[in-house]
């Protein structure tokens, strides 16, 4: 289990992150495809189109991607500390991830890519939506960050023989038709001794009440139809998919919202939102 430091990497973000959501989240944009028509095991074109249409709002902390801005500090804490624990780095160092290669599948507008680059990592951001990739490139350029953004499939990187120290798939697996197949494709990019980091929503009655009914229909924090409860993935199912892809789960944490404090925190409670780290043996 990665040690969680009290020092949060929230300062690495460019956008403010006030917290208001009660367990819902918006995907980083979708799966592993480009703009081909049709749906495959690792790509749902309807999902790609849904988030491509919102690409101009990626960096608006009060826009349609507000939930991602709100949970980003907690996600970054888990990611940074998991990577540092795995690779023997000092999580408090300003450039704790210096030289590590990272691929972020479904990177959207780059909300995770940019803080990883600020921590010194060499980042490749992959997304099926050209619109999201263009938004990510423009924002990174304005920040003076060198990030390799590609509107392409993870399968393409595999065919190119690419391997990375770490691969991310955050707020993605709940939007793909076949989670085990997607996980195999994403995990194929993890080098021996490397780490994969995932986050998604558990399939529970509590998640239905909070992430769909509450967030989409009552509070309108998310567009209606953002999530399908039948595509939510339990932690055991995700761990099994990782095992089938040759990875071994090393840690899992829940993300919970405290309405009194108005903030998110890492927790043992994985009933709704959760993160997972899985390693490929060296």
PyMOL commands that set and color helices and strands:
alter all, ss='L'
color gray80, all
select helices_A, chain A and resi 9-12+45-52+55-57+66-87+113-118+130-143+154-159+173-175+179-187+205-218+229-231+235-244
alter helices_A, ss='H'
color red, helices_A
select strands_A, chain A and resi 101-105+122-126+148-150+164-170+190-201+247-258+263-267+273-280
alter strands_A, ss='S'
color yellow, strands_A
deselect
rebuild
show_as cartoon
